[in-house]
Amino acid sequence: MSSDNFDKILASASPSIGSPAVTSSDFAIRLRNVTKVFRIYARPQDRLIQMATLGRVRRFREYPAINGVSFDVFQGETIGIIGRNGSGKSTLLQMIAGNLQPTSGTIEQKGKLYSLQLGTGFDPEFTGRENAYLGATILGMSRSDVSAKMESILEFAGIGEFIDQPVKTYSSGMYARLAFAVAAHLPTEILLVDEVLAVGDLAFSQKCMRFIREFKSRGTLLLCAHDMGSVMALCSRVVWVDGGRIRMIGETKEVCDEYRKAIELEGDSTAELKFGGRRGERPPEIPPAPDHRAEILRTSSLANEIKVFDFDDDAAWIGHRAGSIVSAGLRNWAGLPVTNLAGGENVVFEIKAKAHLDLERPILGFTVRDRHGQVVFADNTFLTYRHDDIVVRAGETIVGRFAFQMPYLPTGDYGITVALATGNQAEHIKQHRVEDAIFFHVLSSHVAKGLMGIPMQSITMETVQELSA
């Protein structure tokens, strides 16, 4: 493409002088009764017949990809959009981005928006460099400003000489690299991210996550993803789209838990999977007590302060209920229940279950999650007893015990989910899984990075004398 033609396109993409400034409001995006209907033609020639008859002969059926969706995204908020393939998530984001027009309803936007969606946002005939200039110009940057940042964009993307090749020749990973590199250098106020985190290598994915976390502190983020870990780690609220409609909208962990439950129910081949209990509320947050040792705690391996709450036998559960978990809890090395921990000590986590029917090859396990729903650590009995054909008869009780050193944990709330299953690691039947059966609260901690700190058996440092040859 000639530079003259490309410069004309840049000029037409620039915002017109005198355009109204963005007004301040409490929302960044507002959707009201948004519907998108696609026309589905059974045969290619039906489309021609429809056009030739000027619509007098109807040769299509209507497919409502999005149907009557309404919600607000507030300024500075991070919203997750989840749902199965084909539920309408990407169509919804494409309408918010302006790549598709709704059939009916309204979408309001307050602020400069940039969309990170594979297959959209870039002109496939333009080179990566040309697309970077075009995207930046649409958001109001001058060509000279983009040129000043181009070296940094190239370094972030890391695609080398491919920056001057047409985007249509890029792999999905290269496309994602360029998209993130451009987004990181634009004056964006609203960022849409659609499944882009699923591509690329580990190093680049970590770089993208660092950028997204930094963007969260200054902008509005809509994240569409199948990775529940990313959604729970980043989002304050979640919209669950199912069949083109909003099935649920609310607090992240609550919506993600219900979504996972629905997926498990739909994936179960029998009609015997049951649900019950109530979703427990986390205990009220206990503010960390002032401590004159705070600086020492932040820079040393001194103990956490961990408050452990009792087993909730009325917590939300799922399973076939051929057996039930009747109790679970942390105990010290002497077998006595503990309600306070300091991190680093030897503990035993005990799960007790009762069989209502015969249980063949039972598995007991637990999962510890933080307040975002991220798994901190987990384990089960399968590996230890994988070669044993254990059968627990109806009416019998089985007890599983896990002995370990309690890790050091960052401050905050944690939940322990306990589970009883039968079968093996790959193929098993959930008999009774109790969500957030136990809560515990970490009041203070020296752990500043990562999900947890590991108790060290020994840490040494010494000088050594190198022997000369």
BELHUQUI-V225740 format. One record per backbone hydrogen bond with DSSP energy under -0.5 kcal/mol. CO is the residue of the C=O (numbers start at 1). NH is the residue of the N-H. If there is no record, write none. Layout:
co->CO nh->NH
co->CO nh->NH
This chain:
co->2 nh->6
co->3 nh->7
co->4 nh->8
co->5 nh->9
co->6 nh->10
co->7 nh->11
co->8 nh->12
co->9 nh->13
co->10 nh->14
co->11 nh->14
co->16 nh->19
co->26 nh->75
co->28 nh->110
co->29 nh->73
co->30 nh->108
co->31 nh->71
co->32 nh->106
co->34 nh->69
co->35 nh->103
co->35 nh->104
co->36 nh->65
co->36 nh->66
co->38 nh->40
co->38 nh->63
co->39 nh->41
co->40 nh->61
co->43 nh->46
co->43 nh->47
co->44 nh->47
co->44 nh->48
co->45 nh->49
co->46 nh->50
co->47 nh->51
co->48 nh->52
co->49 nh->53
co->50 nh->55
co->51 nh->54
co->53 nh->56
co->56 nh->58
co->57 nh->59
co->61 nh->40
co->63 nh->38
co->63 nh->65
co->66 nh->36
co->69 nh->34
co->71 nh->31
co->72 nh->74
co->73 nh->28
co->73 nh->29
co->74 nh->77
co->77 nh->79
co->77 nh->221
co->78 nh->236
co->78 nh->237
co->79 nh->223
co->80 nh->239
co->81 nh->225
co->82 nh->241
co->84 nh->87
co->87 nh->244
co->88 nh->92
co->89 nh->93
co->90 nh->94
co->91 nh->95
co->92 nh->96
co->93 nh->97
co->94 nh->98
co->94 nh->99
co->94 nh->100
co->95 nh->98
co->104 nh->35
co->106 nh->32
co->108 nh->30
co->109 nh->111
co->112 nh->189
co->112 nh->190
co->114 nh->192
co->115 nh->117
co->116 nh->194
co->117 nh->120
co->122 nh->124
co->123 nh->126
co->124 nh->168
co->126 nh->167
co->127 nh->131
co->128 nh->132
co->129 nh->133
co->130 nh->134
co->131 nh->135
co->132 nh->136
co->133 nh->137
co->134 nh->138
co->135 nh->139
co->136 nh->141
co->137 nh->15
co->137 nh->140
co->142 nh->146
co->143 nh->147
co->144 nh->148
co->145 nh->149
co->146 nh->149
co->146 nh->150
co->147 nh->150
co->147 nh->151
co->149 nh->153
co->150 nh->154
co->151 nh->155
co->152 nh->156
co->153 nh->157
co->154 nh->158
co->159 nh->162
co->160 nh->163
co->161 nh->164
co->162 nh->128
co->162 nh->165
co->163 nh->129
co->165 nh->128
co->166 nh->169
co->167 nh->170
co->171 nh->175
co->172 nh->176
co->173 nh->177
co->174 nh->178
co->175 nh->179
co->176 nh->180
co->177 nh->181
co->178 nh->182
co->179 nh->183
co->180 nh->184
co->182 nh->185
co->183 nh->186
co->186 nh->188
co->189 nh->220
co->190 nh->114
co->191 nh->222
co->192 nh->116
co->193 nh->195
co->193 nh->224
co->194 nh->118
co->195 nh->198
co->196 nh->199
co->201 nh->205
co->202 nh->206
co->203 nh->207
co->204 nh->208
co->205 nh->209
co->206 nh->210
co->207 nh->211
co->208 nh->212
co->209 nh->213
co->210 nh->214
co->211 nh->215
co->212 nh->216
co->213 nh->217
co->214 nh->217
co->215 nh->218
co->215 nh->219
co->220 nh->191
co->221 nh->79
co->222 nh->193
co->222 nh->224
co->223 nh->81
co->223 nh->225
co->224 nh->195
co->226 nh->228
co->227 nh->231
co->228 nh->232
co->229 nh->233
co->230 nh->234
co->231 nh->235
co->236 nh->252
co->237 nh->80
co->238 nh->240
co->238 nh->250
co->239 nh->82
co->239 nh->241
co->240 nh->247
co->240 nh->248
co->242 nh->245
co->244 nh->67
co->245 nh->242
co->245 nh->247
co->248 nh->240
co->250 nh->238
co->251 nh->255
co->252 nh->256
co->253 nh->257
co->254 nh->258
co->255 nh->259
co->256 nh->260
co->257 nh->261
co->258 nh->262
co->259 nh->263
co->260 nh->264
co->261 nh->265
co->262 nh->266
co->263 nh->267
co->264 nh->268
co->265 nh->268
co->274 nh->319
co->276 nh->317
co->278 nh->280
co->278 nh->316
co->285 nh->287
co->291 nh->294
co->293 nh->297
co->294 nh->298
co->295 nh->299
co->296 nh->299
co->296 nh->300
co->297 nh->300
co->305 nh->443
co->305 nh->444
co->306 nh->308
co->306 nh->341
co->307 nh->441
co->311 nh->313
co->312 nh->315
co->314 nh->278
co->316 nh->435
co->317 nh->276
co->318 nh->433
co->319 nh->274
co->322 nh->356
co->322 nh->357
co->324 nh->326
co->324 nh->354
co->327 nh->352
co->329 nh->350
co->330 nh->338
co->331 nh->348
co->332 nh->335
co->336 nh->332
co->339 nh->308
co->341 nh->306
co->342 nh->304
co->345 nh->406
co->347 nh->404
co->348 nh->331
co->348 nh->350
co->349 nh->402
co->350 nh->329
co->351 nh->400
co->352 nh->326
co->352 nh->327
co->353 nh->398
co->354 nh->324
co->355 nh->395
co->358 nh->360
co->359 nh->392
co->361 nh->423
co->363 nh->421
co->364 nh->381
co->365 nh->419
co->366 nh->379
co->367 nh->369
co->367 nh->417
co->368 nh->376
co->368 nh->377
co->369 nh->415
co->370 nh->373
co->374 nh->370
co->377 nh->368
co->379 nh->366
co->381 nh->385
co->383 nh->386
co->385 nh->388
co->387 nh->389
co->388 nh->390
co->390 nh->361
co->391 nh->393
co->392 nh->359
co->393 nh->396
co->396 nh->355
co->398 nh->353
co->400 nh->351
co->401 nh->403
co->402 nh->349
co->404 nh->347
co->404 nh->406
co->406 nh->344
co->408 nh->453
co->412 nh->442
co->413 nh->371
co->414 nh->440
co->415 nh->369
co->415 nh->417
co->416 nh->437
co->416 nh->438
co->417 nh->367
co->418 nh->434
co->419 nh->365
co->420 nh->431
co->420 nh->432
co->421 nh->363
co->422 nh->429
co->426 nh->428
co->427 nh->424
co->428 nh->430
co->429 nh->422
co->429 nh->431
co->430 nh->320
co->431 nh->321
co->432 nh->420
co->432 nh->434
co->433 nh->318
co->433 nh->435
co->434 nh->418
co->434 nh->437
co->437 nh->312
co->438 nh->416
co->439 nh->309
co->440 nh->414
co->441 nh->307
co->441 nh->443
co->442 nh->412
co->444 nh->305
co->446 nh->448
co->451 nh->410
co->453 nh->408
co->464 nh->466
